[in-house]
Each structure stands twice: as C-alpha cells, then as structure tokens.
Amino acid sequence: MKNLLWMALLGSACATSKDDVAVIPHRAEPVERQTNTQCGLYTTASTQSEMLTTVDSGARVLVLDSTNAYFVRASLSKDGKTVTGYMFRACLARR
C-alpha cells in the first residue's frame, strides 16, 4: 500500500511539468537568454516575495541558476544597475 501511494505521488510530481515551459539545461556557467513576455524579478523564488523590477519582453537576462522547477535565478542590467533575482521559467523564450 505504501509503495502504491509513493508511486502515485511520484507520478503526480512528474505530471506537473509543462511542455510549453522553456527548457533550460542545468549548467555551471551562466547562460544569456531573452524573455518572451513582461515578467517580474523577485527577491526569492516566490511570487509572494518583494518584486525588484519588471523585466520587459525581449530583454536579455543572464540565467545564473536553473535548478528550481518554476523559477530561474537571473541577472540583468536596468537603468545602469545590475539587478539579480528570481523570475518564472515561462518568461524565457524557447530556443
């Protein structure tokens, strides 16, 4: 019974990934990407956290970490300052 429950939980976790979300390989070095929509850059990997800035559609961002399932850690230059925070993976354009 426990094995069945475990398999059901594991299966539901795998089923939550979406095909329409940008696929970003896990790499040690930062990767430059472009956004496909206007998006927020947050202080933590949560929409409940403070929004640092708004990232415009077509902006170039440097993806620093992509290990989170829904967010990437990104850095960008805005108004002459470098801002680093977290944004939704779905905001990034497909390659």
Summary of the structure (lengths in Angstrom):
residues: 95
radius of gyration: 15.5
end to end distance: 43.0
largest distance: 58.2
contacts: 231
relative contact order: 0.24
helix: 18%
strand: 39%
